[in-house]
Amino acid sequence: MSGARPPLGAYLRSLWARRHFIGAFATAKLTAQYSRARLGQIWQLATPLLNAAVYYLIFGVLLGTGDDVPDFVPFLVTGVFVWTFTANCLMAGTRSISGNLGLVRALHFPRASLPIALALQQLQQLLFSLGALVLILALFGEFPRWTWLLAVPALALQAVFSTGLSMVLARLAARTPDVAQLMPFLLRTWMYASGVMWSVDKVLASGRVPEAVGFLIRYNPAAVYIDLMRFAFIESFTADRLPPHVWAAAAGWALAAGVGGFLYFWQAEERYGRG
């Protein structure tokens, strides 16, 4: 039956057969994203940079959060770029089914193609934006070292995690569209708890945070991926030994979200676009 959920193996093969569609769809969405803006694709660079500037003004200048953080500008900008990738993946994934109902109802294809394509779009945008990040790092004395290579596996793990979680949200929002309205508030809360603008190590070392809360902060997946990218790019972080839990936690979160999110999405395959 065409409306039945295909077996997992057949579904994976069908998804692989659509890999060219996924890549083309992601590229087309990226190209069209700012097509009506006068500055066009420049906004891909300007948006995270403006966010970083606002956070620097508030947290670095007005609140003095960066006083005890070495290389605060590279620290902040790296955190903003890494966080923006995950946040945009989740927002795009939330609307991947509900925002493409015409396509879902008109064509027969594995629905997982949509959240995966939109996550790929955000990854392409991040890679495009990394040029600005590298320039900012160079302006503040951070130049390529061998540790920059660690950004590749760190980014790969983050992409798998973000894609898996976006698939969970895609299924939830397909059934309950109000999820999309809650996401900006949930993501803002998560961002403030993830050390984008403040140092997780400094806060935990202060002793002001209860042990249970400290555990949640330390193993917060967003904070873990931000830590890995800062360790790769910023020399003052590379000088310290990276805690052993970070790579293990990053791989664990990627595996759990990637596999679990995909299976969770697949289990509702036959219900997308109905009702």
C-alpha positions as CSV (number, residue, x, y, z in Angstrom):
1,M,0.0,0.0,0.0
2,S,1.3,3.4,-0.9
3,G,0.1,4.9,2.3
4,A,1.9,2.4,4.5
5,R,5.1,3.1,6.3
6,P,8.0,1.4,4.4
7,P,10.4,-1.0,6.2
8,L,13.4,0.8,7.6
9,G,15.8,-0.8,5.1
10,A,13.7,0.2,2.1
11,Y,13.2,3.7,3.6
12,L,17.0,4.2,3.9
13,R,17.6,3.1,0.4
14,S,14.8,5.4,-0.9
15,L,16.3,8.2,1.1
16,W,19.8,7.6,-0.4
17,A,18.3,7.5,-3.9
18,R,17.0,11.0,-3.3
19,R,20.4,12.4,-2.2
20,H,20.6,14.6,-5.3
21,F,17.2,16.0,-4.6
22,I,18.2,16.7,-1.0
23,G,21.3,18.6,-2.1
24,A,19.5,20.6,-4.8
25,F,16.6,21.4,-2.4
26,A,19.0,22.7,0.2
27,T,21.0,24.8,-2.2
28,A,17.8,26.3,-3.7
29,K,16.4,27.2,-0.3
30,L,19.7,28.8,0.6
31,T,19.8,30.9,-2.6
32,A,16.2,32.0,-2.2
33,Q,16.5,32.8,1.5
34,Y,17.6,36.4,1.0
35,S,16.6,36.8,-2.6
36,R,14.3,39.7,-1.9
37,A,16.7,41.6,0.3
38,R,18.8,44.4,-1.3
39,L,22.0,43.0,0.2
40,G,21.1,39.5,-0.8
41,Q,23.5,36.7,0.4
42,I,25.5,39.3,2.4
43,W,22.9,38.7,5.1
44,Q,24.3,35.2,5.6
45,L,27.4,36.9,7.1
46,A,25.8,40.0,8.5
47,T,23.1,38.3,10.6
48,P,25.5,36.3,13.0
49,L,27.9,39.3,13.0
50,L,25.2,41.7,14.1
51,N,24.0,39.2,16.8
52,A,27.6,38.9,18.1
53,A,27.9,42.7,18.1
54,V,24.7,43.1,20.1
55,Y,25.7,40.4,22.6
56,Y,29.2,42.0,22.9
57,L,27.6,45.4,23.7
58,I,25.3,43.9,26.4
59,F,27.4,41.2,27.9
60,G,30.9,42.4,27.2
61,V,30.5,46.2,27.7
62,L,27.5,46.8,29.8
63,L,27.5,43.7,32.1
64,G,31.3,43.0,32.0
65,T,30.8,39.3,31.5
66,G,33.9,39.0,29.5
67,D,36.3,40.6,32.0
68,D,37.5,37.2,33.3
69,V,37.4,35.5,29.9
70,P,40.6,35.5,27.8
71,D,40.1,36.5,24.2
72,F,36.5,37.4,24.8
73,V,35.7,38.6,21.3
74,P,36.8,35.3,19.6
75,F,35.1,33.4,22.5
76,L,31.8,35.3,21.9
77,V,31.8,35.2,18.1
78,T,32.7,31.5,17.9
79,G,29.9,30.7,20.4
80,V,27.4,32.8,18.4
81,F,28.2,31.2,15.1
82,V,28.1,27.7,16.5
83,W,24.8,28.3,18.4
84,T,23.2,30.0,15.4
85,F,23.8,26.8,13.3
86,T,22.0,24.6,15.8
87,A,19.2,27.1,16.4
88,N,18.5,27.6,12.7
89,C,18.5,23.8,12.1
90,L,15.9,23.3,14.8
91,M,13.7,26.2,13.6
92,A,13.9,25.0,10.0
93,G,13.2,21.4,11.0
94,T,10.2,22.5,13.0
95,R,8.6,23.8,9.9
96,S,9.9,21.2,7.4
97,I,6.7,19.3,7.2
98,S,4.1,21.8,8.2
99,G,5.6,24.5,5.9
100,N,5.8,22.2,2.9
101,L,2.4,20.5,2.9
102,G,1.8,21.1,-0.8
103,L,5.0,19.2,-1.6
104,V,4.3,16.5,0.9
105,R,0.8,15.9,-0.4
106,A,1.6,16.1,-4.1
107,L,4.7,13.9,-4.3
108,H,5.7,10.5,-3.0
109,F,9.1,10.6,-1.5
110,P,10.7,9.8,1.9
111,R,9.6,12.7,4.2
112,A,12.9,12.7,6.0
113,S,14.3,14.3,2.9
114,L,12.8,17.6,4.1
115,P,14.4,18.1,7.6
116,I,17.7,16.6,6.3
117,A,17.7,19.1,3.3
118,L,16.9,22.0,5.6
119,A,19.7,21.0,8.0
120,L,22.0,20.8,5.0
121,Q,21.0,24.3,4.0
122,Q,22.0,25.6,7.5
123,L,25.3,23.7,7.3
124,Q,26.0,25.3,3.9
125,Q,25.2,28.7,5.4
126,L,27.5,28.1,8.3
127,L,30.4,27.0,6.0
128,F,29.8,30.2,4.0
129,S,29.9,32.2,7.2
130,L,33.0,30.6,8.5
131,G,35.0,32.9,6.3
132,A,33.8,35.9,8.4
133,L,34.6,34.0,11.6
134,V,38.2,33.2,10.4
135,L,38.7,36.9,9.5
136,I,37.5,38.0,13.0
137,L,39.8,35.4,14.6
138,A,42.7,36.7,12.6
139,L,42.0,40.3,13.6
140,F,42.3,39.2,17.2
141,G,45.5,37.2,16.7
142,E,44.1,33.8,16.1
143,F,45.8,32.1,13.1
144,P,45.5,28.6,11.7
145,R,47.1,25.9,13.8
146,W,46.8,22.1,13.7
147,T,44.0,22.3,16.3
148,W,41.7,24.0,13.7
149,L,41.4,20.5,12.1
150,L,39.5,19.4,15.1
151,A,36.7,21.7,14.0
152,V,35.8,19.2,11.2
153,P,34.8,16.3,13.5
154,A,33.3,18.7,16.0
155,L,31.1,20.3,13.3
156,A,30.2,16.9,11.9
157,L,29.0,15.7,15.3
158,Q,27.0,18.9,15.8
159,A,25.4,18.5,12.4
160,V,24.3,15.0,13.1
161,F,22.9,16.0,16.5
162,S,21.1,19.1,15.1
163,T,19.6,17.1,12.2
164,G,18.4,14.4,14.5
165,L,16.8,16.8,16.9
166,S,15.2,18.7,14.0
167,M,13.5,15.5,12.9
168,V,12.0,15.1,16.3
169,L,10.6,18.6,16.1
170,A,9.4,18.1,12.6
171,R,7.2,15.2,13.7
172,L,5.9,17.1,16.7
173,A,5.1,20.2,14.7
174,A,3.5,18.2,12.0
175,R,0.9,17.0,14.5
176,T,0.9,20.1,16.7
177,P,1.7,23.3,14.7
178,D,1.8,25.4,17.9
179,V,5.2,23.9,18.6
180,A,6.7,26.3,16.0
181,Q,5.3,29.2,18.1
182,L,7.1,28.0,21.2
183,M,10.4,27.4,19.6
184,P,11.8,30.9,19.7
185,F,11.2,31.1,23.5
186,L,12.7,27.6,24.1
187,L,15.7,28.3,21.9
188,R,16.4,31.6,23.7
189,T,16.3,29.9,27.1
190,W,18.6,27.2,25.8
191,M,21.0,29.7,24.4
192,Y,21.3,31.6,27.7
193,A,22.0,28.3,29.5
194,S,24.7,27.2,27.0
195,G,27.6,29.5,27.7
196,V,27.3,31.4,24.4
197,M,28.1,34.7,26.2
198,W,29.7,33.4,29.4
199,S,32.2,30.9,30.4
200,V,30.8,27.6,31.7
201,D,34.1,26.7,33.5
202,K,34.2,30.1,35.3
203,V,30.6,29.7,36.5
204,L,31.0,26.1,37.7
205,A,34.3,26.9,39.4
206,S,32.7,29.7,41.4
207,G,30.8,27.2,43.5
208,R,27.6,29.2,43.2
209,V,25.8,26.5,41.1
210,P,24.3,23.4,42.8
211,E,26.0,20.2,41.7
212,A,23.0,18.8,39.9
213,V,22.6,22.0,37.9
214,G,26.3,22.1,37.2
215,F,26.1,18.6,35.8
216,L,23.3,19.6,33.4
217,I,25.2,22.7,32.3
218,R,28.4,20.7,31.7
219,Y,26.7,18.1,29.6
220,N,24.3,20.4,27.8
221,P,24.9,19.4,24.1
222,A,24.9,23.0,22.9
223,A,27.6,23.9,25.4
224,V,29.6,20.8,24.5
225,Y,29.7,21.6,20.8
226,I,30.6,25.2,21.5
227,D,33.4,24.1,23.8
228,L,34.8,21.9,21.1
229,M,34.8,24.7,18.5
230,R,36.4,27.1,20.9
231,F,39.1,24.6,21.8
232,A,39.8,24.2,18.1
233,F,40.0,27.9,17.2
234,I,41.1,29.8,20.2
235,E,44.7,29.4,21.4
236,S,44.0,30.3,25.1
237,F,41.5,27.5,25.2
238,T,43.8,25.1,23.4
239,A,46.5,25.7,26.0
240,D,44.3,24.0,28.6
241,R,43.6,20.3,28.4
242,L,40.1,19.7,27.1
243,P,38.1,17.7,29.8
244,P,37.8,14.1,28.7
245,H,34.0,14.2,28.9
246,V,33.6,16.7,26.0
247,W,34.4,14.5,23.0
248,A,32.6,11.5,24.6
249,A,29.5,13.7,25.3
250,A,29.6,15.2,21.8
251,A,29.7,11.7,20.2
252,G,27.0,10.4,22.6
253,W,24.6,13.3,21.9
254,A,25.1,12.9,18.1
255,L,24.5,9.2,18.2
256,A,21.4,9.5,20.4
257,A,19.8,12.4,18.5
258,G,20.8,11.2,15.1
259,V,19.6,7.6,15.4
260,G,16.8,8.3,17.8
261,G,15.5,11.3,15.9
262,F,15.6,9.5,12.6
263,L,13.7,6.4,14.0
264,Y,11.2,8.6,15.7
265,F,10.5,10.6,12.5
266,W,10.3,7.4,10.4
267,Q,7.7,5.8,12.7
268,A,5.2,8.5,11.6
269,E,6.1,8.5,7.9
270,E,2.6,7.4,6.7
271,R,0.9,10.2,8.7
272,Y,2.7,13.3,7.4
273,G,0.5,15.5,5.3
274,R,-2.8,13.9,6.4
275,G,-5.5,15.4,8.4
